[in-house]
Amino acid sequence: MDECKEWKAATDLLQTPVLGIEIVNASSCSACNFVSIRSRTVLNHLKTAHTLAEDAKLVDCHAQLVFMSNLRSYWKVADNPQPEETNDEGLLALQKFDLELKKLAEEDRPRSTGINHLLIATDL
């Protein structure tokens, strides 16, 4: 999970879209990495997070909702994606995240073999 958080903090633009995730029309802030599918949300962000001197503007973009956990947020996707590229950074991060979730699920799953041995021993 920590690797995914680090990747999220270091990545503000996906050079290639993550395979299997819908690309949507979105809006973003020109001064920072804030992205939303609602332009009103970005306009509110511009009013509260930036001053007039910063010259921050609403910019139309394409985005993907990469994570469906507490890391959930939209990422901008490059306007000229390179689908031929084999190192899909979003896909690699998702694969790492998926492996960590599977490990956590395995740790939380009760072991049924031990319970079966106990039940058999008590029936004697």
C-alpha positions in Angstrom: 0.0 0.0 0.0 2.9 2.4 0.8 4.3 1.9 -2.7 0.9 2.8 -4.2 0.8 6.0 -2.1 4.3 6.9 -3.2 3.4 6.3 -6.8 0.3 8.4 -6.4 2.2 11.3 -4.9 4.9 11.2 -7.6 2.6 10.8 -10.6 0.5 13.7 -11.8 0.0 12.7 -15.4 -0.5 9.2 -16.8 1.6 9.0 -20.0 -0.4 6.0 -21.1 -4.0 5.1 -20.0 -4.4 2.2 -17.6 -5.8 -0.7 -19.5 -9.4 -1.7 -18.7 -10.3 1.6 -17.0 -12.6 4.1 -18.7 -11.2 7.4 -19.9 -13.6 10.2 -19.1 -13.8 13.9 -19.9 -12.7 16.0 -16.9 -11.5 19.4 -15.8 -8.3 20.2 -14.0 -6.5 23.1 -12.3 -3.7 24.6 -14.4 -1.7 25.5 -11.2 -1.7 22.1 -9.5 -2.7 18.4 -10.0 -6.4 18.8 -8.9 -8.7 16.9 -11.3 -12.5 16.3 -11.2 -15.2 15.1 -13.6 -17.2 18.1 -12.5 -16.1 21.6 -13.6 -17.9 23.2 -10.7 -15.7 21.2 -8.3 -12.6 22.5 -10.0 -14.0 26.1 -10.0 -14.6 25.9 -6.3 -11.0 24.5 -5.9 -9.7 27.5 -7.9 -11.5 30.0 -5.6 -10.4 28.4 -2.3 -7.0 27.0 -3.0 -5.4 29.7 -5.3 -5.2 33.4 -5.3 -5.9 35.7 -8.3 -2.1 36.3 -8.6 -1.4 32.7 -9.3 -3.4 32.9 -12.6 -4.8 29.4 -12.1 -7.4 28.4 -14.8 -9.9 25.6 -15.5 -8.5 23.3 -18.1 -10.4 20.5 -20.0 -8.6 17.2 -19.9 -9.1 13.4 -20.0 -8.8 11.4 -16.8 -9.1 8.0 -15.3 -10.4 6.9 -11.9 -7.4 4.6 -11.0 -8.0 3.3 -7.5 -11.2 2.3 -5.8 -9.9 2.5 -2.2 -8.8 5.3 0.1 -6.4 6.2 -2.7 -9.4 7.0 -5.0 -8.9 10.0 -7.2 -8.8 11.0 -10.9 -5.5 11.2 -12.8 -5.0 13.2 -16.0 -4.2 11.1 -19.0 -1.8 12.5 -21.6 -3.6 13.9 -24.7 -1.3 11.9 -27.0 -1.2 8.5 -25.2 1.3 5.9 -26.5 -0.6 2.6 -26.4 2.3 0.7 -27.9 4.5 1.4 -24.8 4.9 -1.7 -22.7 5.6 -0.2 -19.3 2.2 1.0 -18.3 2.9 2.8 -15.0 -0.7 2.7 -13.9 -1.1 -0.9 -14.6 2.1 -1.8 -12.7 0.9 0.2 -9.6 -2.6 -1.5 -9.8 -0.9 -4.9 -10.0 1.2 -4.2 -6.9 -1.9 -2.9 -5.1 -3.9 -6.0 -6.1 -1.1 -8.3 -4.7 -1.1 -6.4 -1.4 -4.9 -6.7 -1.1 -4.7 -10.5 -1.8 -2.0 -10.9 0.8 -4.1 -9.0 3.4 -7.2 -11.2 2.5 -5.1 -14.3 2.9 -4.0 -13.2 6.4 -7.5 -12.4 7.4 -9.0 -15.7 6.2 -9.4 -18.4 8.9 -7.6 -21.6 8.3 -10.3 -24.3 8.0 -7.9 -27.3 8.2 -7.1 -26.7 11.8 -10.8 -26.4 12.7 -11.5 -29.7 10.9 -8.8 -31.5 12.9 -10.3 -30.2 16.1 -13.8 -31.3 15.2 -12.6 -34.8 14.3 -10.6 -35.1 17.6 -13.6 -34.2 19.7 -15.8 -36.7 18.0 -13.7 -39.6 19.4 
